[in-house]
Amino acid sequence: MAVTTITKETMATSPPAKDPLVGKVPPRKLTREQMLKTHRAHVKKQDLAPDAPRPVKQPVMADAYPACTKSIKELEIIPLSDLRVETHHRGQAVIVKIISAPFIGAGSVSIVEDEFGNVDKIAIYNQGDTSILSGVPEGCFVAIKEPYYIYNNAPGASGEALDFMICVDHPSDVLLLRFTDPVIPESLRLGPILQTADDWRNAGDKAFLEKDYPTAIFCYTEGLEACDPSTPSDDPKRKSIHTKRSGTNLLLGRYDAAKADAIASLTGSPNTDWKAHFNAGRASYGLCDYPSAKEHLTKAISLINSSSTPNPSSIAAVQKELTRTESRLHEETTGDYPFTEMLSLLLKQGTNPTPHLDRGSFLLNTTIQPSPHHGRGLFATRDLSPGDLVLVEKASLMPNQYSPTRASAALYASMIRQMCDNPSLCSAILPLYPGDDLPYSYPANSPSPGDIIDSVPIIDIFQAEGIRSKNCFSLPLATVLATRPSMPDNLLANGLWTHTSYMNHSCVPNTMRSFMGDLLISRATRAIKKGEEIFQQYCPVKPNPEERRKPFVDNWGFTCTCVLCTSEQKSSAANLAKRNELVDKIDKICAKHKILDNIAVNKGIESKDIIPDAAIRNVDKLMRQLEDLHEQEIYDGHEEGGVLIPRLTLIYPSNWLISAHRGRKNWSRVVKYSIKVLRNFGFRTIQADQEKSDRIEGVEWEPMGLWDMDGEKGQGKAAGLMTVHVVAALRRLAEAYESLGRKEMARRCEEAARFGYMIVCGFEADLGNLDM
């Protein structure tokens, strides 16, 4: 797709259409009375269901258009009567007064009037509930930058008046104006509703007591504007309002503004400045800036102690926050987390738990650098051993929404709100890859998303949605819970981890990620050298090479060049076709004979559930044929410098045969096929010539050696793919060896299973979860 750069000379409009009104001023519109009557009817219905859930208007990337990057002062103010249908009015703006109560749906819909008496409808989308713009009260003034004028209904019959509206998608394209803002035309301007800073402060206090925090912020801001400009900057009245606004911003989670207000409220007196540093420390904590939080909180305690009347309760409150902060700093520098305790806290919350854990991020083992594979990647800052903690990252954004149908919309809405409320987040989120769907870009060395214009950050919702779709992760409440067979597999939330998002993909990665609440945990699955790139799996890999590679091209725009994908390309097309035929035959047989799950086997099975000999023999025969179609020089690392790679199409029949023989308590066969599962996942176990032994259960090997994949111990290189199925195979081996009287081998396999399960879950969890 060609990329259009938006410059001062570009006038972007909707694509050409057959509708003759496109690009023209409507000849007929609803009258003022018609608009207000219809609108009031909708508002009346809304009042009957005040607590109805608010939907989210998620962007359609095919309709993408750029956010305005100009200040309102740079734009030509035009009347509503000049708006043209289905047109983006680049370089222009409208200033309007809200003349109706808002109708709240996916957006806030209001009737507006300009200085010439023209009336129209406006729909403001993507505003968080911390902003008055999420439901603009009647009597307020707004400026719409580069307005997008669209149909609000389908074109009607000839002669029928049509309904139109201004659609504001990008949150930075609309500004809530102060009542005394000079940009408001004189004929619209009412003058200040309240006269003095004290009046506005009192109005803010009233709104605060009513828990209308956005209105309180608006009033405190007007109060600051109403302060006598001739008074010095350290005027106590001004400082007092900054203090109140700081506390209100803290309650709204607007930590950037809360910190700025706290610092602006400093007076030089210990009696009041301790509170300013206390607020600044809490705001820094909310931004996960723990060093800054510690600095402010330590200063707050020092100021309390040096004040005229030190207050023990104030010291206790600050010390509590400081202790929390020091705990986060300890986690950030050591990677020391009480994972079992954290899981217990999640489970104690009941049926609707919040995933947000009060923890810091441990990222010191990794750094972001240019990657020879794709753009930028994560690289190890020290040598890492198998099982080592690579990183623990707290989600930058993660809504508490575990419904698959709502999770993506919830994350999108959270992204927009948080970037508006805390512009400092933009520097972490906006550099992420947004995909190639945007038909435009922003010129270098010019304002672009994340920059502050007219006191708000420029937010491009289409860019944000691209970043969400290309970088988010789906996750359960905790990975360890998802390994339980009884857990539903569709309770997934969406989250964004900005640091981990730089980790590139490999089908056979050197790390494995897991989740606990809003923490992403990554552990090494093999040895990683300092300076080596760290990889993860973007999505579960498919056995068929063509099907496996397709999602990476379609969703992320790259062709995977991992050792598995590049090696499998050496297989002939004829061999791949024969493999697919055999896989289909095996699937048909296995589908007739359901594999017993762990719970059924643990409870004991009846004879009617035993899989027939003929089915077992057929699957075994077809599986051996399938093995022969995997060229040894490609898959077994027989070439010089070769690597043992997974044979993914063989995993399902191997697991099926384990269950079949386990049901018959044929333990030697369970050993044989469990070892095959490990080999088919790309791990080295016993020597190739020993695999054909009639007494394979008597062969000695070291299960903990599975994670020695660099070949330094003489076993040869391997590209093992770590999954929970590897843990299950090790457990079946331990069970089989125990039943055969090989207790030492059973102990070793159990040890390896516990180690593998630690990698899968992110911490040392009870293997019994696999049977729950």
N, C-alpha and C positions, 0 to 999 in steps of 0.2 A: 504493500500500500504506500502510495506517495505521501510524504510528510509535508504539510503546509506550515511554514513558520508564520506566526502572527506578528506582523509589524504594523507600524503606524499607518502605512499606506493600504493595508488589507481591510476590506469591508466584507466580513464573513456573513453569509446569509444561508438560509436553508437551501437544499438542493432544488433545482428546477422542478416544478410540478405542473400538472395539467390544469389545476385549479386557477382560474383567471385572477383570483384575489391575492394570490401569493405575491408578496413584494409590494402590495398596494394598500392604501388607506381604505378601511372598510367603508362602503357607501352607506350602509345602514347598521346601526348597533342598538342594543337594548337601551331604553331611556333610563335616566337616574331612578325614577320611581319603580320601573320594572326590576332593575338590578337590586335595589334595596328590599323590595317586597320578597323576591325570590330568596335573597340571602337571609333575611330575617326568618323565613320559614325553615330554612336549613338549621339556623342557629337554635330555633325553638325545639326542633327535634333532637338536636344535640344535647340540649339542657335536660332532656328526659333520660339520658344515659351518660351522666357526667364521668363515670369511671370506665367507660369503654376503652379497650386497649387501642393504642395509637399505632397504625401501620407505618411501615417504612417504604418510602419511594426509592427503590434501588435503581441505580443508573443502567440504562441500556447503552452499551458501548457503541452500537451503530449510530446513535444519536449524539455522540460526543462533540462538545464544543468547548473552547477554552474559557477560563475565568478572566474577568477584567483585571488588568494589571496597572491601571491608571488611577490616580487620585481623582476624587470628585471635582477638584479644582481644575483638572486638565480636560474635563469633558464639557461638551456643549449641552446646556439644559434645553430640552425641547418640551412642548406641551403634549399631553396625552393624545390629542387629536392628530398628531403627526405619526403615531405608531403604525407601522405597516405589518401586514399579516405574515406570520411564519418567518419573521426576520429578526436577526440579531443586530441591534442598532449600535454598531461599533463607533466609538468616539463620542457617544451621546449618553445622556442620562435624563431621568425625570425626578422631580421633587414633588412629593404628594403628601396629603394629610389623610389619615385613616378616619373614615366617617361611619364606620360600623363596628359592631362587636366582631371578634374573629370567629370563624367556623374552623374548628380544629379537626383535621383528619390526618392524612399522611403529611399534609402541610398546613399552614395557617392561611386561610382565605379571607380576604377583607375587601370592602369597597373603598376606593380612594378617590380623592379630588385634587386637581391641580389649581394653580393660581388663576386660571382662566375659567374655572367652573366646570371643566371637563371631568367626567366621571368614568371610572373603569374598575376592573376587578384585578386583584393581585393575589397570587399564590406563592407563599414563601416556604420553601422546603429546606430540609437538612439543617435545622436549627435545634440545638440541644435545649433541654428544659431548664438549663441555667440561664438562658437568654430570654429577654422580653420578646425578641423577634420570633420565638416559638409560638406566640399568640399575642400579636401587637394590640394593645388596648386602643379603644376609640379615642381620638384626639391627639394621638402621637404623630410625628412626622418621620418619613423615611425617604432615603434617596436610593434609587435603583440605578446601578451603573450598567451601561450597555444592555438595556432591557431586551428580553426575548419575548416577543408578542406572538401568541399562538391562538388557535381555535380552542374554545372550551367545550364545543359540541361539534357534531358532524355538520358539514355544510347542508343547509336546509333547502326547501323548495324555493323557487324563484319568488322574490318579493318578501320572503320571511326574514325578519331581523335575526342576525346571527349573534352568538355569544362568544366573546373573546376574553383573554386575560393575559396579564404579564406573568410569565413563569420565571421564578427565581430559583435556580437549582444550586448554583455555587453560593455558599453562605457568605462569602466576602463580597458578593455583588450587591448586597443591600446593607445600608447603614441606618441605624437608629440615630436620629438627630436630636441634639439638645434643643430645648424650646427657644433658646436664644442664639442658636447657630446662625451665623450671617449668611449661610448658603440658602436658608429658607426665604423665599420671596416675601417682600414686605406685605403684600396683600393677604398672604396666608398666615403670617406671623401673628401670634396672639400676645407676645410678650411673656415674661416669666409668670407662671402660675403662682409661684411663691416668690417672695421678694428677697429674703435674706438667707445667708448661710445657715443661720440657726433654724429657720423655718424648714429648709430642706433636710437638715440633720434630724430634726424632730420627725419629719415625714418618713425618713429612712428608718428611724427607731421604731415607729409605729408599724411599718411594713415588716421589719425584722421580728417584732413580737408576734405578728400574724403569720410568721414563717413564709412570707412572700419575699424570699431573698433576692431574686432578680430585680424586683422593684426597689428594694432597699439599696442595692448597688447603684441603680439609676439615680435615686435621690441623693445618696452620698456624693456621687459624681457631680450632680448639679450643685450640691452644697459647696464643693471645692471650687467650682467655677464661679460661684457667687461670692466667695471670699474677696475682701477688698484687695485689689491687686497692689495697692500701695503698702500693704502690710508686709513685713519681712517673711521670708520662707519658713522661719521657725515660729510663726504665729501659733500659739497654743490651740486656737480654734481649728486651724488647718490640720495640725498634728492629731487632734482628737478625731477628726473625720477620717483621716488616714487609718487610724487605729481601728475604728469601727468597720471601715470598708475591708481592712485586712482580715478581721475575724469573720466577716460575712463571706468573703472569697474563700476562706478556708473551709467553711461549711459547704460551699458549692463545689469544692474540689478544683477551684481555679488557683492553683498553687503559684504559678508565675506571678499573677497579679497580687496574691496575698503576700508573697515575699517582697515585692516591690513596694507595696503599701506599708509593710512592717518597717522596712528600712527608711521609708519617707517619714515615718512617724517618730523617729529618734529625736529626742530633745536635748540630750546631754545630761539628763538627770537620771541617776540610778533608780529612783523611785518609780519611774515610768518606762525607762529604756529596757529593763529586764523583760517586760511584756513584749516589747517590739522584737527583741532577739528570740524570745520564746515562740512568737508567731512565725518569725523567719525560719527558725529551726524546724518547726512542724511543717511549714510549706516545703522546705528543702527535703524533708523526709518523704513527703507525698510525691516529690519528683524523683525519689530514689537517689538523691544526691546526699549520701550519708556523711561524707567528709564535711560538707558545708553545714549539714544539720548539727554535727558534733561541735563545730566551731561556734555556732550561734547559741546552742544550748549551754555549752560551757561558759560562754560569756554571760548568759542570763543568770546562771547560778552565782557567778562572781559579782554581778551587779546587785542581786538580792542581798548578798552578804555584806555589801558595802553601802546599802541603803540605810536611811535613818531608822527604819523599823523593819528589820528582816522578818519575813513571814514564813514560819515553818511549813505551812500547807503549800505555799507557792514553791518553796524549795523542793518539797516532795513531788509536786506535779512536774516540775522541770526535770528532776532526777529520774523520774519514771520514764520520760521520753528519752533522756540521755542514755539510760540503760538499754532501752530498745535499740537505739542508734548504734551503740557499741556492739550489740549482738549482731546487727546487720553488717557492720564493718568486719567483725570476726569471720562471718560467713564469706564475705567478699574476698578476704585475703587468705583463708585456709581451706575453703570448700568443706568445712565441717558442719554437717547438718544432722539433726535428730530425726531421720526419716521415719522410723517406726512411730515416734511420738506425733509427727506431723500427720501420718495416715490415720492415727487414732483420732486426732482432732477433726479430720474430715468426716470420719464415720460417725462421730458423736452428734453431728448436726441434724441427723434424721433424714427424712425423705426428700427434702429440698435444700441440700447443702450449698453453701457458697464456696466456690473453688479458690477464693483469694486467700493465700497464706501470707502471713507477715514475715517475709524472708527476703534476703538479699540475693544478688547474682554473683556467682563465682565464674569469672571469665579469664583469669590470669594465665591459664594454660593455652590460650588461643589468641591469635591476632588476625586482623583483616589485611590481606595483601592482594595485589593483582595475581590472577590465576592463569596458568597456561591453558586451562580448559574452557572456562566461561567467565568473562568479566573479572570479578573479585571473588575471593574464597577465604576460608579460614585455614590457618596454618598453626602447627604446634609450636609453642615457645619453649618446650622442654621435651625430653624423651618420656614417652608414656608406655606403660606395660599393659597387657591385656587386663581388662577389668578396671583400670584406673578411671577416675572421674575426669572427663574431658572438660565439661562445663556444666553449670547449673544456671539457668537463666529464668528470671521472673518475667512473666508476660508483660510486654509493653501495653498490650490491649487484650482483654478477654472478658466479654460479657458473660453473665451467669445464665446461659441459654443452652440447654442440652437437647433441644429439638432440632433434628436435621433440617426440617423445613424452614426453621427460623434462624438458625445459627449464623448463616452467612449474612443475612440482613442485619442481625443484631451486632455483628462485628463491624460491618460497614458503618452503621449509625454511631457506634462507639468511636471509631476512627475519626469521623468528622467532628463529633462533639469534643473529643479530647484535644485534637489539634486546634480547634477554635478556642477552647478554654485554656489550654497550656501550649502556646506557640513554640516553646522550646522543644516540644516533642517532634516538631516538623523536621528538625535537623537529623533525627534518628530514623524517621519513617520515610520521608520523601526521597532520599537517595536510593531506596530499594527499587528493584526492577519492576516496572509497571506493565510489561508486555509490549507487544508491537501493534496494539489495536488503536492507539490514539492517532488520528489523522493530522496531528499538528504537534509542534514543539514550541518551546519558549526561547526567544533569542538569548544568546549568552550576553553577559554584562548588562542585562536589563532585568527589571522586576520579574519575578517568577514565583510559583507556589512556595509558601513558607516565608516569603518576605513580608514585612509589615508595611501596609499602605492604609492610610486613613485610620490608623490605630488598631487595625485588625490584620491577621495573617491572611494572605491570599490562599484560598483553598480551592483546588480543582477536584470536584467530586469524581470525575471520570478517571483522573490519574489515581486518586485514592482507591477507587474500586479495582483498577488494574493491579495496584500494589497488593490489595487484599487477596484477589483471586490467585495471584502468582506466588504469594509468600506466606499465606496463612497455613496453619496446621489444624487438622481435626483431632480431637482428643477425648478420651473418657475422663471421668472424675479422677481415676488413678489407673495406671496401666496394670498394676497388680490385680485390681478388681476385674479388669477386662480379660485376664487369663483364666478366670473361673468359668467353666463350661456353662454354669447356670445363669451367667450375666447376659442380659440382652446386648446385642452388638450394635444397636442403632441409637444409643444414648450418647451422642457426640456433640461437643461444643466446638467452636472455632476460636482460635487465638492467634496473636501475632507476636513473634519473638524476633526483634530486629537484628540482634547479633547472630543468632543461629541461622537466620534467613540467608546469610552470606555463604553458608556451607553448601558446596556443590553436590551434585548427585553422582552416585555410583550404584550399579545394581548389586555389587558386592562391596559395600562400604567398609571402612575401618572403624566405624562407630555404630552404636545403636542408641536411639533415643527412646525415652519413656516419659511419662507425665505423672505428676502428683499435684492435684489442684491446678494452680496456674504456674507451676514450675515445670520447665523442660529440663530433663536430666539426660546427659549424653555420656556414655562410657565407651572406652576403647574395646574393640573386639579382637584386636591383635596389637602387636607392638607398633608404635608410631614414633619415628625419629623426629628430633627437633628440626623444625623447618619443613617438615613433610606436610602436604596438604591433607586436610581432614574432610572426609566425605560422609554423607548420609544417604538414605534411600528416600526419594521424594514420595514414592507410593509403592505398595507391594508389587514385586516383579512377577510377571507372568511366565510360564514355562515356554510358550511359543515365542521364538525370537522376534518375529515380525509384530506380533501383538504387543510384546513387551516394549519395543522401541517406539511404537506409534504415539502413546500419550506424551512422551517427552518432546516429540516434534510438534504435536498439536497444541499442547498446553504451555510449553516453555520455550519452544522454538529452537531446540538443539537436538543433535543426534548423539546418543550416548556412545562414548568411546572407552568404556570400562573394559577390563580384561575379559569379562564374560561376553560382552557384545562383540568386541573385535575378534575374539577367538571363534565364536560361533559363526561369524561370517565366512570362515574358511571351510565350513561344511558345504557339501554340494547340495544343489537344489533338489536333486533326486533323493538324497538321504533325508533331507528335511521333510519331503513329501511322504516318504515311507514311514518316518517317525509319526507324523500326524495320523496316518492310517492306523498304525498300531495303537496309538493313544486312544483313538475312537473305539477300537475293538475292546480295549481294556476297560474303558469307561462304561461300556454297555454291560459287560459282565459284572463289574463292581456295583453298578446301579441296581442290579437284581438282588444283591446280597448286601444289605446295609451293614456298615462297619459299626461294631459295638462301641459305645462311648465308655469313658473311664468309670462312670457311675454304675453302669450296668454290669461291667466286668467285676467291679469291686463288690457288688451285691451278690454275684454268682449268676450264672446263666443256665437256662434250661436246654435240654438236648435239641429242641426244635430250633434254637437260635444258632446252633453250630453250622458254620458254612460248609457246604458239601465239598467232598474231595475233588470232584470233577472241576468245580469252579476254581479251587485253589490251584490245581494242576494247570488249568488253562491260563490263569493270570501269570503263574510262574513261568510258563513256556513263552508267553507273549512278552513278558518282562525281559527274559534273556535275549530274545530277538531285538528288543528295543535297546538293550545295552550294547549289542553288537553294532548297532547303527550309530553309536557315539564313538567317533574315531579316536583311538588311543593317542595318536600324535597330537590331537587337539585338546582332548579333555583330560588326559592323564599326565600331561606335562612331560611327555617323552622327548620333545624337542629340546635342544640345548637352551638352558635358561627358562625352560617351560614351567608352567604353573598348573597345578591340579585345579580344575574349575568345576563348578556345580553342573550336575546333569538333572535339570529341574523337571523334565518330563517323567523321570523315574521315581520321583518322591511319592506321588500318590499311590502307585501300585505297591511300592515298598511298605508304606504305612498300612495299606489294606491287608497285605500279607502278614504283617506283625499282628494285627487284630485277629485275623483268621487263625493263626497258630496259637496266639495267646488264649483264645477261647477254648482251644483244645489242650491247653497247658503243654504244648510242644515247645519247651523252653530252649532247646538247641536251635530251633528254627527262629524263635524270637530273637535270639542273639544274632543269628545270621542276617536277618532283614533289618534289625536295628542298626547294625554296623553299616549295612548298605544305605540306610537313610542318612547316616552321618557322612558317608562318602558322597552321596548324591547331593548333599548340601555343600560339597566342596572341601570337606575336612579329611585330613589323612588319619587313618586309624591303623589297620594292620597292613602288611605288605601285600602287593597285588597277587603274588603267587599263593598266599595263604587264604585268600578269599574263597578259593575253590576247594579248600580242605573239607573233608567229611566230618572232621572234629573241630570245627571253627570255634566252638565254645571253649576249647582248651587252649587257644592261642593267647599268649601274653601280649598285652599292649598297655599304653598309658593314656587313660581318658583325658587327664589334664593337659596332655600334649596337643589336644585339638587346637588350642589357641597359639601354638608355635607355628605360625604360618610363613615366617620369613626364611625358613630352611636353615637357620644357623645351627640347629642341633642335628643336622644330617638327614632329616626326614624329607627334604625337598620342599619347595615353595607350594603354597596352597592359597586359594581364594575362597575361603569358607564364608558361607552366608549364614549369619547368626539369626535364628528365630526361636520362638517358643517351642517349635516342633523338634528342634535339636535337644532341648531340655527334656521333652517327652520321650524321645528315643533313648536318652541316657537313663531315664527312670525305668523304662522297660528293660534296658540292659541290666540295671541293678536288681530288678525283680527277678529276671531270668537267671542271672548268675547266683543269686541267693537260693533260688529253687534248685539249682544244679549243685549246690554245696560249695561254690567258689566264692566264699565270703569276702576275701580280700579284694577280688575284682568287683564284687558288689559294692563294697565300701568306696572304692575308687570312682566307680560310676556315679554313686550317690554324691560324692564330693564334687565331681565335675558338673553334675546336674544343679547342685546348689550354686556353684560358681556361675554357670550359664544363666540361671534364673536371676541372679543378682544383676547381670548385664541386661537382661530383658526388662526387669522391673525398675532398675535404677538403684536398688538397695537390697540388703540381705533379707529376703522375704521367705516365708514358710512355704515349702514346696507343696504342702497340703492344699494350698489355694487351687492347684490344678485339679483337685478332686471335688471341689465344692459345687 
